[in-house]
Amino acid sequence: MIKRTPTSKVYVYAPAKRVTGGVELLHQLVHYLNTFKIEAYIVYLENNNIVDVPIPNEYSNYTIKVSTSIEDLNKNIVVICEGIFNNIYSTNEAQILCWWLSVDNFYICSQSFLSIKDMLSWNLKKGIYNAIKRTIKILLNKRKRKTKIISIKKLASIDVLHCYQSEYAKNFLVNKNMLELLPLSDFINIDFAKGNDKIRIRENKILYNPAKGYEYTKKLINKTPHLKWVPLVGMTREQLINEFQTSKLYVDFGYHPGKDRIPREAVLNGCTILTNTKGSAKFFEDIPIARQYKINQNKTSLNQVINKIEFMLNNFEVIKGDFEFYRKRILNEEKLFKQQIKDIFDIE
């Protein structure tokens, strides 16, 4: 468990010059810790080195302090997200909180420093590729590799607190014998749904994110030239809101590495959604919608999925209430996130 004193400082590592949902969440943690009168800092990393760079403009609305060094004292706390867990070796005395914002991205982002055994168990082809790549690198450099390897077994054995953003991540950690676990989720900006109380004419449009499961979605698009598919790409915030508020359905057949942002934004703005059962989508706690709106791609034909899509479009007014529970959960996320921070850092 984290043991905080009145003089403790919290350092949150974040990739430099990055603007993503996960990186924003790291800034949100620092923001609320500072709001709660805890001395907290963002520490920007580039190639595993601390760098002095400005805060991205996208995070200017948060209360953020930046540090270019770590006071490696036992009373202090260092927060590290799953894509940069190799930085657990950067401190000797400070307490460490490992924050699992994603499961799949842990493997994707850790390919240069995760043990080959763990890589092979996740993806045989990528594991073999990384083994060969590392061997060649060592041979070419003619010296020992400087990169320190981590493993899931190592993460389970050291004295750190593991926090999880999703039930999917929690399930993974339990199965990997991680002992100290607490929830630290996230939230989306509910201002994103402003204007949703207005009566809007919704069209039979199907929204999708080309970055999420497009190979499968493309098969559906090719078989349904009579349906209107809208890719959510290259849009301003206002354009995105407009699409959510004038469409009936958002589909997501990606790998769902954690509680994704876009499905929640779609539901918050009145869309129905259809997902697969991969990653966090498998867990009701992460995407709390009826199982009839989750497709097992291995057991469902494309024609069956198309029939489901057409049913949801044609019966939107009948089924939209099925997503009200999810919507209420989304509206409560920020309050829950703040309480989880208080619980973890022992804030009154």
C-alpha angles and dihedrals in degrees: 000000000000114000111200126188127195089261098045119126125209120214118193116196114218132175109256123243093010127131110190137127092260094049090048089053090056088054090048090056091053090045094055094042089055090045087055089052094253114138102243134166140189112230112199119216130197119178087349092301125115109246135190106234133145123261110263113257089239089069097044091109091065127085098246134167121190126213127192094197141040125231097219097209129138092241092058128083130219119199116204125182124218098261093062104034090134085080090074083093093059094082134048105185109020120097115252130220114192109205114201103203088163141007102205093043088055089067095037094051096038099058093112096053110019117105115267090234091059091044091052092049090053101041121359095200094048091044092056091044092052092047090054093043093052092046092052091047091053093047093048093047091046089212139082116287111256095207110105112226122226129194136194088245089055092049090052093050102049125083102258136125114242116209123189131208095199141028086242089062092045091054090050093050094048090051090050092053097248104165110195108055132164132165119252106165129165142235140223126230107266089200081078087079097052110139093025090117089068118095106256127182107240121209129208090262124146114210123204140168111236089208092062120069094325095156089065095037090052090060089056092047092051092052095048111052087153092065127078113236119187121195114215097224136120093013131139118234090258092051091049092051090049091054092049092049097046099042132078104209142034118190126198120184096164128118096268100219091188139336097323123216104222098058088054093047089050094051092043088057094050103265123136115229138213121197140168124243099255125124115333091357087074091065121077090206090063100038105018101195130122116279090243087073093054119079124209098214093198093058102033126076122224090247090055090051091049090051089052091050092050091047091053092048094047094044100039096129091051098048103034091092089062088075097051093095090055091048092053090050090053092051090055097048099095092051090050092047092054091049092050090053090052092049095049097044095037096242119167 
